[in-house]
Amino acid sequence: MGSPKRPGLSPKMNRRRGGSSHSDDGPRYCGCLSKRGATILGSVVLLLFILTIKTDNWDTWWPNWGAQYFALDYGYLGKVASLTNKYASKHQDFAAKFYEEQRPIVLESARNFNLHWYWAETATNVKHKETSYYNMAWNRVSALVTRFERDKQDGFRIEKDKCAMYQFFEMNKLPSPPVLGYWDSTDTFLTDLASGKAYSQLGVKDWHWPIVIKFCHLTQGWALSSKLIKNEQEIQNTWNNSLKEWVEEKWALWPDDPHRPWREEANILGNGLTRGVMLQAGGDASWNEDQERWTMVELKIEVIWGHAVLANIEFDNKKAETGKVRADDGKKHDRSTYATGIVTRLPGGKARIELFRSLVDTVFRTPVPLDEGSWYDFISEEGHLDCAFPLAERTARLASADNLRVDVFLTKGKPKNCMVNEDSLTSGSLYVGHMTHLAQLWSEPFLLQVLRSCIVGVSYSLRNSSPRAFSFTVLVVCILHRARCDVVAL
């Protein structure tokens, strides 16, 4: 790699990324090294890893995105672990095999995919078949900055502005927890919340407690910008000593992406947002018999060129700012609590579920044995992927985006009741041994030069609308009516 502005990355306009340039053919260890070379390199990396972090305090390591590249994206430590650990080896082998199975499916989907011209700017940054998922995400966010600064287009609000995101879901009638209201003023929101007006006298049907407060301009997990309110009594009980103060604190907070390598670019987009807050009804929780508590089950589904490839399980026992595992009720659940989960769809619709107990196991890509089983097996046994994956694909295709992570709620015992929760344009989810392969699936179609891009003559910008108003009319017309969708060279 060349000399970067930031350590560990190659430059392009002082902020672009490079990637591995080796051939994808043949067996590889740690990129392009022999087994002996991989062992030596792994030992050096492991030594640096031990010297530069405290394994008992992930707060000091997690914000280090250079370490994230080594340990999570390229997965060097996992590749070294696979030389000696059979479970890590099986995970690596399955990820490679799964990629070979998915590649022709994704390429065929890409050939028939109507890519909206707003997202097509990413093609200018893809120079080779990428092996870094983070680099691909950085390619995209840099392209969005170009659109924003050069063309004044702010379609990134489909994710970076939660209010715009949910209005997009509502406009396209995607099943999602109902939104009770949006507010542009913190004073008005606090007044309505205290009086009960925010959640009463509404025309919204079929909603129930709990409700969730979400800040529209804050989408980063570390910001902890969502709060679950169990009932009306909780609002009254916590108003003076914590709730009002929390609302004012989050309203004043401005978006920042300190844990990602694309922080500079993402913050440029964040500066184009306006503050806002929304109130949403809660989704349906599932009773976890292992942990003896109600829990939300969420799949973060990676949709690439309109095809749902795999999903990350979002566990609600994980603190967003540190990645540490915790149990909400104070009990120990060592055998039923996980940090990371990967769900892939097997032929016949069944799910393969790989679970990793801790962040350390995730880094070294060492899942628990598949035959151990877990409470999450219901995802496969009840056929939840038959609802979740098509819903994610439908959402991504409505956005005409080459890549979109779609977060879907599942409810045990109700396999047909999946609901969209959120989406992400630059996912920070942990896909373990699949990271490199996802980057390849995402980047390769850009190099084919035969993508279908929707060309429209109407501005995509949302800037002329009111701060909380959001319309994807141009995009939806393009999708529903195939308006002037031609094969173009990107």
C-alpha positions as CSV (number, residue, x, y, z in Angstrom):
1,M,0.0,0.0,0.0
2,G,1.1,3.6,-0.6
3,S,1.7,6.5,1.7
4,P,-1.7,7.5,3.0
5,K,-3.0,10.6,4.7
6,R,-4.3,8.3,7.4
7,P,-2.1,5.3,8.5
8,G,-2.6,2.0,6.8
9,L,-4.4,3.2,3.7
10,S,-3.3,4.3,0.2
11,P,-4.1,7.9,-1.0
12,K,-6.4,9.1,-3.7
13,M,-7.1,12.8,-3.6
14,N,-5.7,12.6,0.0
15,R,-8.7,10.6,1.1
16,R,-9.1,7.6,-1.2
17,R,-8.5,4.0,-0.4
18,G,-6.5,1.3,-2.0
19,G,-7.0,-2.4,-1.7
20,S,-5.4,-5.7,-2.2
21,S,-4.3,-6.1,-5.8
22,H,-3.5,-9.8,-5.8
23,S,-5.4,-12.2,-8.0
24,D,-8.5,-13.9,-6.6
25,D,-7.5,-17.2,-8.1
26,G,-6.1,-20.0,-6.0
27,P,-5.8,-20.6,-2.2
28,R,-4.4,-17.7,-0.2
29,Y,-3.4,-17.1,3.3
30,C,-3.7,-13.5,4.7
31,G,-4.0,-12.1,1.1
32,C,-1.2,-13.5,-1.0
33,L,1.2,-15.1,1.4
34,S,2.2,-18.7,1.8
35,K,1.1,-20.6,4.9
36,R,4.5,-20.0,6.4
37,G,4.4,-16.3,5.5
38,A,0.9,-16.0,6.9
39,T,2.0,-17.6,10.2
40,I,4.9,-15.1,10.5
41,L,2.8,-12.1,9.6
42,G,0.0,-13.3,11.9
43,S,2.4,-13.6,14.8
44,V,3.7,-10.0,14.2
45,V,0.2,-8.6,13.9
46,L,-0.9,-10.5,17.0
47,L,2.1,-9.1,18.9
48,L,1.2,-5.6,17.8
49,F,-2.5,-6.3,18.7
50,I,-1.5,-7.3,22.2
51,L,0.9,-4.4,22.6
52,T,-1.5,-1.7,21.5
53,I,-4.8,-2.7,23.2
54,K,-6.1,-3.8,26.5
55,T,-8.3,-6.8,26.0
56,D,-10.2,-6.0,29.1
57,N,-11.1,-2.6,28.0
58,W,-12.4,-2.5,24.4
59,D,-13.1,1.2,24.8
60,T,-9.5,1.9,24.0
61,W,-9.4,-0.2,20.9
62,W,-12.8,0.0,19.3
63,P,-12.4,3.6,18.0
64,N,-9.1,2.7,16.4
65,W,-10.3,2.1,12.8
66,G,-6.8,1.0,11.8
67,A,-7.2,-1.9,14.1
68,Q,-10.7,-2.5,12.6
69,Y,-9.2,-2.8,9.1
70,F,-6.7,-5.4,10.3
71,A,-8.8,-7.4,12.7
72,L,-12.4,-7.0,11.3
73,D,-12.2,-6.1,7.6
74,Y,-9.3,-7.9,6.2
75,G,-9.5,-10.4,9.1
76,Y,-5.8,-11.2,9.4
77,L,-6.1,-12.6,12.9
78,G,-9.0,-14.8,11.8
79,K,-7.0,-16.2,8.9
80,V,-4.1,-17.0,11.3
81,A,-6.6,-18.6,13.8
82,S,-8.0,-20.8,11.0
83,L,-4.6,-22.5,10.6
84,T,-5.0,-24.1,14.1
85,N,-8.6,-23.8,15.1
86,K,-11.0,-26.1,13.3
87,Y,-14.0,-23.9,13.9
88,A,-12.3,-20.9,12.5
89,S,-11.1,-23.0,9.6
90,K,-14.6,-24.3,8.9
91,H,-16.0,-20.7,9.0
92,Q,-13.4,-19.5,6.5
93,D,-14.0,-22.4,4.2
94,F,-17.7,-21.9,4.3
95,A,-17.4,-18.2,3.6
96,A,-15.3,-18.9,0.5
97,K,-17.7,-21.5,-0.8
98,F,-20.7,-19.4,-0.1
99,Y,-19.1,-16.5,-2.1
100,E,-18.6,-18.8,-5.1
101,E,-22.3,-19.8,-4.9
102,Q,-23.5,-16.2,-4.5
103,R,-21.3,-14.6,-7.2
104,P,-23.2,-15.7,-10.3
105,I,-26.5,-14.8,-8.6
106,V,-25.3,-11.3,-7.8
107,L,-23.8,-10.8,-11.2
108,E,-27.1,-11.8,-12.9
109,S,-29.0,-9.6,-10.6
110,A,-26.7,-6.7,-11.3
111,R,-27.2,-7.1,-15.1
112,N,-30.9,-6.7,-14.6
113,F,-30.8,-4.0,-11.9
114,N,-31.9,-0.4,-12.5
115,L,-29.3,1.6,-10.7
116,H,-30.4,5.1,-9.9
117,W,-28.0,7.7,-11.3
118,Y,-27.5,9.2,-7.9
119,W,-25.7,6.1,-6.6
120,A,-23.9,5.5,-9.9
121,E,-21.2,8.1,-8.9
122,T,-19.6,5.3,-6.8
123,A,-18.4,3.7,-10.1
124,T,-15.8,6.5,-10.5
125,N,-14.1,5.3,-7.3
126,V,-14.0,1.6,-8.1
127,K,-10.8,0.8,-10.0
128,H,-10.5,-2.9,-9.3
129,K,-12.2,-5.8,-7.7
130,E,-12.2,-4.7,-4.1
131,T,-11.3,-7.0,-1.2
132,S,-12.1,-4.5,1.6
133,Y,-15.7,-3.9,2.6
134,Y,-14.7,-0.7,4.4
135,N,-13.0,0.6,1.3
136,M,-16.2,0.0,-0.7
137,A,-18.2,1.9,2.0
138,W,-15.6,4.7,1.8
139,N,-15.9,4.7,-2.0
140,R,-19.6,5.2,-1.7
141,V,-19.6,7.9,1.0
142,S,-16.9,9.8,-1.0
143,A,-19.2,9.7,-4.0
144,L,-22.1,11.0,-2.0
145,V,-19.9,13.9,-0.9
146,T,-19.2,14.6,-4.5
147,R,-22.9,14.6,-5.3
148,F,-23.5,16.9,-2.3
149,E,-20.8,19.4,-2.9
150,R,-20.8,19.5,-6.7
151,D,-24.5,18.8,-7.5
152,K,-26.2,19.9,-4.3
153,Q,-27.9,16.5,-4.1
154,D,-28.8,15.1,-0.7
155,G,-30.3,11.7,-1.3
156,F,-28.1,10.4,1.4
157,R,-30.9,11.5,3.8
158,I,-32.6,8.2,3.0
159,E,-30.4,6.9,5.8
160,K,-28.6,9.8,7.4
161,D,-31.9,11.4,8.4
162,K,-34.1,9.0,10.2
163,C,-37.2,11.1,9.6
164,A,-36.6,11.0,5.9
165,M,-35.9,7.3,6.1
166,Y,-39.2,6.5,7.7
167,Q,-41.1,8.8,5.4
168,F,-39.6,6.8,2.5
169,F,-40.8,3.6,4.2
170,E,-44.3,5.0,4.7
171,M,-44.6,6.4,1.1
172,N,-43.7,3.0,-0.3
173,K,-46.0,1.2,2.1
174,L,-43.2,-0.9,3.5
175,P,-44.3,-2.7,6.7
176,S,-42.6,-1.0,9.7
177,P,-43.5,0.1,13.2
178,P,-45.9,3.1,12.9
179,V,-44.5,6.6,13.4
180,L,-46.6,8.7,15.8
181,G,-45.1,12.0,14.8
182,Y,-42.2,14.2,13.7
183,W,-41.0,17.4,15.4
184,D,-38.7,20.2,14.2
185,S,-38.6,21.9,17.6
186,T,-37.4,20.4,20.8
187,D,-39.6,22.8,22.8
188,T,-42.7,21.7,21.0
189,F,-41.7,18.0,21.3
190,L,-41.1,18.3,25.0
191,T,-44.4,20.1,25.5
192,D,-46.3,17.5,23.5
193,L,-44.6,14.6,25.3
194,A,-45.3,16.0,28.7
195,S,-48.9,16.7,28.0
196,G,-49.5,13.3,26.2
197,K,-50.4,15.0,22.9
198,A,-47.4,13.4,21.3
199,Y,-49.0,9.9,21.6
200,S,-52.7,10.5,22.0
201,Q,-55.4,11.9,19.7
202,L,-53.6,10.5,16.8
203,G,-55.0,9.0,13.6
204,V,-52.4,6.2,13.7
205,K,-53.9,2.8,14.0
206,D,-52.6,-0.5,15.5
207,W,-49.9,0.9,17.7
208,H,-49.0,-0.2,21.2
209,W,-46.6,0.6,24.0
210,P,-43.7,0.7,24.3
211,I,-42.8,3.7,22.2
212,V,-39.4,4.8,21.1
213,I,-37.9,8.3,20.9
214,K,-35.5,8.7,18.0
215,F,-33.4,11.7,16.9
216,C,-33.5,12.1,13.1
217,H,-30.1,13.7,12.7
218,L,-28.3,11.0,14.8
219,T,-27.8,7.6,13.2
220,Q,-24.5,6.5,14.6
221,G,-24.7,3.8,17.3
222,W,-22.3,5.4,19.7
223,A,-24.7,8.4,20.0
224,L,-27.3,6.2,21.8
225,S,-30.0,8.5,20.3
226,S,-33.0,6.1,20.8
227,K,-34.8,5.6,24.1
228,L,-37.5,3.0,24.8
229,I,-40.4,4.3,26.9
230,K,-42.4,1.4,28.4
231,N,-45.6,3.3,29.3
232,E,-47.1,6.7,30.0
233,Q,-46.2,6.3,33.7
234,E,-42.5,6.1,32.9
235,I,-42.7,9.4,31.2
236,Q,-44.1,11.1,34.3
237,N,-41.7,9.2,36.6
238,T,-38.5,10.1,34.7
239,W,-39.4,13.5,33.4
240,N,-37.6,15.8,35.9
241,N,-34.7,13.6,36.8
242,S,-33.6,12.3,33.4
243,L,-35.9,12.2,30.4
244,K,-36.2,15.9,29.7
245,E,-32.4,16.4,30.2
246,W,-31.7,13.4,27.8
247,V,-33.9,14.9,25.1
248,E,-32.2,18.3,25.4
249,E,-28.8,16.6,25.3
250,K,-29.4,14.6,22.2
251,W,-31.1,17.5,20.4
252,A,-27.9,19.5,20.9
253,L,-25.6,16.7,19.8
254,W,-24.4,16.8,16.2
255,P,-23.7,13.7,14.0
256,D,-20.1,12.4,14.0
257,D,-18.6,9.2,12.8
258,P,-15.5,8.9,15.0
259,H,-15.3,5.1,14.8
260,R,-15.2,4.8,11.0
261,P,-12.3,5.5,8.5
262,W,-14.7,7.6,6.4
263,R,-15.4,10.0,9.3
264,E,-14.3,13.2,7.4
265,E,-16.6,12.5,4.5
266,A,-19.5,11.3,6.6
267,N,-19.4,14.5,8.7
268,I,-19.6,16.6,5.5
269,L,-22.9,14.9,4.8
270,G,-23.9,15.3,8.4
271,N,-23.5,19.0,8.1
272,G,-26.2,19.0,5.5
273,L,-28.8,17.7,7.9
274,T,-31.3,19.5,10.1
275,R,-32.2,18.6,13.7
276,G,-35.3,16.6,14.3
277,V,-37.0,14.1,16.6
278,M,-39.6,11.4,16.0
279,L,-41.8,9.2,18.1
280,Q,-42.4,5.6,17.0
281,A,-44.4,2.7,18.3
282,G,-42.4,-0.3,19.3
283,G,-42.1,-3.5,17.3
284,D,-43.2,-6.9,18.6
285,A,-40.7,-8.5,21.0
286,S,-40.1,-12.3,21.4
287,W,-39.8,-14.2,24.6
288,N,-36.3,-15.7,25.0
289,E,-36.6,-18.8,27.1
290,D,-32.9,-19.1,27.5
291,Q,-32.5,-15.7,29.0
292,E,-36.0,-15.5,30.5
293,R,-36.8,-12.0,29.1
294,W,-38.4,-10.3,26.2
295,T,-36.0,-9.4,23.4
296,M,-36.1,-7.7,20.0
297,V,-34.8,-9.9,17.1
298,E,-33.3,-7.9,14.3
299,L,-31.6,-9.0,11.1
300,K,-29.3,-6.5,9.4
301,I,-29.6,-7.8,5.9
302,E,-26.9,-7.0,3.3
303,V,-28.6,-6.5,-0.1
304,I,-26.1,-6.2,-3.0
305,W,-27.4,-5.4,-6.4
306,G,-30.9,-6.2,-5.4
307,H,-30.0,-9.6,-3.9
308,A,-30.1,-10.4,-0.2
309,V,-26.8,-12.1,0.4
310,L,-26.7,-12.6,4.2
311,A,-27.6,-11.0,7.5
312,N,-26.0,-10.0,10.8
313,I,-28.0,-10.6,13.9
314,E,-28.3,-7.5,16.0
315,F,-28.4,-8.6,19.7
316,D,-30.0,-6.2,22.1
317,N,-27.5,-7.2,24.8
318,K,-24.8,-5.2,23.1
319,K,-23.7,-1.7,24.1
320,A,-23.4,0.2,20.9
321,E,-20.5,2.4,22.1
322,T,-18.2,-0.4,23.1
323,G,-19.4,-3.7,21.7
324,K,-19.3,-5.3,25.1
325,V,-21.8,-7.9,25.9
326,R,-24.1,-7.4,28.9
327,A,-27.3,-8.8,30.4
328,D,-30.0,-6.3,31.1
329,D,-31.4,-8.2,34.1
330,G,-28.2,-8.7,36.0
331,K,-28.2,-12.4,35.6
332,K,-25.4,-14.4,34.0
333,H,-26.3,-15.9,30.6
334,D,-22.8,-17.0,29.5
335,R,-24.2,-19.8,27.3
336,S,-27.0,-17.9,25.7
337,T,-25.5,-14.5,25.1
338,Y,-23.6,-13.6,21.9
339,A,-21.8,-10.7,20.5
340,T,-22.1,-11.5,16.7
341,G,-24.3,-13.7,14.6
342,I,-24.3,-14.4,10.8
343,V,-27.3,-15.8,9.0
344,T,-26.9,-17.2,5.5
345,R,-29.7,-18.8,3.4
346,L,-29.2,-22.3,2.3
347,P,-30.9,-24.1,-0.6
348,G,-34.4,-24.9,0.4
349,G,-34.8,-21.7,2.4
350,K,-33.3,-23.0,5.7
351,A,-30.9,-20.7,7.5
352,R,-27.3,-21.4,8.6
353,I,-26.7,-19.5,11.9
354,E,-23.2,-18.9,13.1
355,L,-22.8,-17.4,16.5
356,F,-19.8,-15.7,18.1
357,R,-19.8,-15.4,21.9
358,S,-17.6,-12.3,22.2
359,L,-15.8,-9.6,20.2
360,V,-12.6,-11.6,20.7
361,D,-14.2,-14.7,19.0
362,T,-15.4,-12.4,16.3
363,V,-12.0,-11.0,15.7
364,F,-10.5,-14.5,15.5
365,R,-13.5,-15.7,13.6
366,T,-14.2,-18.6,15.9
367,P,-17.9,-19.4,16.1
368,V,-19.6,-21.8,18.5
369,P,-20.1,-25.3,17.0
370,L,-23.1,-25.4,14.7
371,D,-24.5,-28.5,16.4
372,E,-24.6,-26.7,19.7
373,G,-27.9,-25.1,18.8
374,S,-29.4,-21.9,20.2
375,W,-32.6,-20.1,20.9
376,Y,-32.1,-18.3,17.5
377,D,-32.7,-21.6,15.6
378,F,-36.3,-20.5,15.3
379,I,-35.2,-18.2,12.5
380,S,-34.6,-21.3,10.4
381,E,-37.2,-23.6,11.8
382,E,-40.1,-21.2,11.4
383,G,-38.9,-20.0,7.9
384,H,-38.4,-16.3,8.8
385,L,-36.0,-15.7,5.9
386,D,-38.9,-16.3,3.5
387,C,-40.3,-13.0,4.8
388,A,-37.2,-11.0,5.8
389,F,-35.0,-11.5,2.7
390,P,-37.7,-10.5,0.1
391,L,-38.7,-7.5,2.2
392,A,-35.1,-6.3,2.3
393,E,-34.7,-6.8,-1.4
394,R,-37.9,-4.9,-2.1
395,T,-36.7,-2.0,0.0
396,A,-33.3,-1.9,-1.7
397,R,-34.8,-2.1,-5.1
398,L,-37.2,0.8,-4.3
399,A,-34.1,2.9,-3.5
400,S,-32.4,1.6,-6.6
401,A,-29.2,1.4,-4.6
402,D,-26.3,-0.9,-5.5
403,N,-25.9,-1.8,-1.9
404,L,-28.2,-1.2,1.1
405,R,-28.2,-2.8,4.5
406,V,-31.9,-3.3,5.5
407,D,-32.7,-3.9,9.1
408,V,-35.7,-6.2,9.6
409,F,-37.5,-7.1,12.9
410,L,-38.6,-10.7,13.4
411,T,-41.1,-12.0,15.9
412,K,-40.8,-15.6,17.1
413,G,-44.0,-17.5,16.2
414,K,-45.0,-15.0,13.5
415,P,-42.8,-15.8,10.5
416,K,-44.9,-13.7,8.1
417,N,-44.9,-10.5,10.3
418,C,-41.4,-9.2,9.5
419,M,-41.0,-5.4,9.5
420,V,-38.4,-2.9,8.3
421,N,-36.7,-1.0,11.1
422,E,-34.0,1.0,9.5
423,D,-31.4,1.0,6.6
424,S,-27.8,1.9,6.2
425,L,-25.7,3.2,3.3
426,T,-22.3,2.6,5.0
427,S,-22.8,-0.5,7.2
428,G,-20.5,-1.0,10.2
429,S,-21.9,-4.4,10.9
430,L,-19.5,-7.3,11.5
431,Y,-19.7,-9.9,8.8
432,V,-16.7,-11.9,10.0
433,G,-15.2,-14.1,7.3
434,H,-17.6,-12.8,4.7
435,M,-16.3,-9.2,4.8
436,T,-13.8,-9.6,1.8
437,H,-16.4,-11.6,-0.2
438,L,-19.1,-8.9,0.3
439,A,-16.6,-6.3,-1.0
440,Q,-16.0,-8.5,-4.1
441,L,-19.7,-9.0,-4.8
442,W,-20.4,-5.2,-4.4
443,S,-17.4,-4.0,-6.5
444,E,-17.3,-6.4,-9.4
445,P,-20.5,-5.3,-11.3
446,F,-19.1,-1.8,-11.4
447,L,-16.3,-3.1,-13.5
448,L,-18.6,-4.8,-16.0
449,Q,-19.7,-1.5,-17.6
450,V,-23.1,-2.8,-18.5
451,L,-25.2,-1.6,-15.6
452,R,-28.7,-0.2,-16.2
453,S,-28.8,3.3,-14.8
454,C,-32.1,5.3,-14.6
455,I,-31.7,8.7,-16.3
456,V,-34.2,11.3,-15.3
457,G,-34.3,15.0,-16.0
458,V,-35.7,16.2,-12.7
459,S,-33.5,17.2,-9.8
460,Y,-33.0,14.6,-7.1
461,S,-32.2,17.2,-4.5
462,L,-34.5,17.5,-1.5
463,R,-33.2,20.9,-0.4
464,N,-36.1,22.9,-1.7
465,S,-38.6,21.0,0.5
466,S,-39.3,21.8,4.1
467,P,-36.8,20.4,6.6
468,R,-38.8,17.4,7.6
469,A,-40.6,16.8,4.2
470,F,-39.1,14.1,2.1
471,S,-40.0,12.8,-1.3
472,F,-38.4,10.2,-3.5
473,T,-40.9,10.9,-6.3
474,V,-38.2,11.1,-9.0
475,L,-36.8,7.8,-7.8
476,V,-40.2,6.1,-7.5
477,V,-41.3,7.2,-10.9
478,C,-38.1,5.8,-12.3
479,I,-38.7,2.4,-10.6
480,L,-42.4,2.0,-11.1
481,H,-42.5,3.3,-14.7
482,R,-39.0,2.4,-15.8
483,A,-38.7,6.0,-17.1
484,R,-35.9,6.1,-19.6
485,C,-33.9,3.3,-18.1
486,D,-31.1,2.5,-20.5
487,V,-28.0,0.5,-20.6
488,V,-25.2,2.9,-20.1
489,A,-21.4,2.8,-19.6
490,L,-20.6,4.0,-16.1
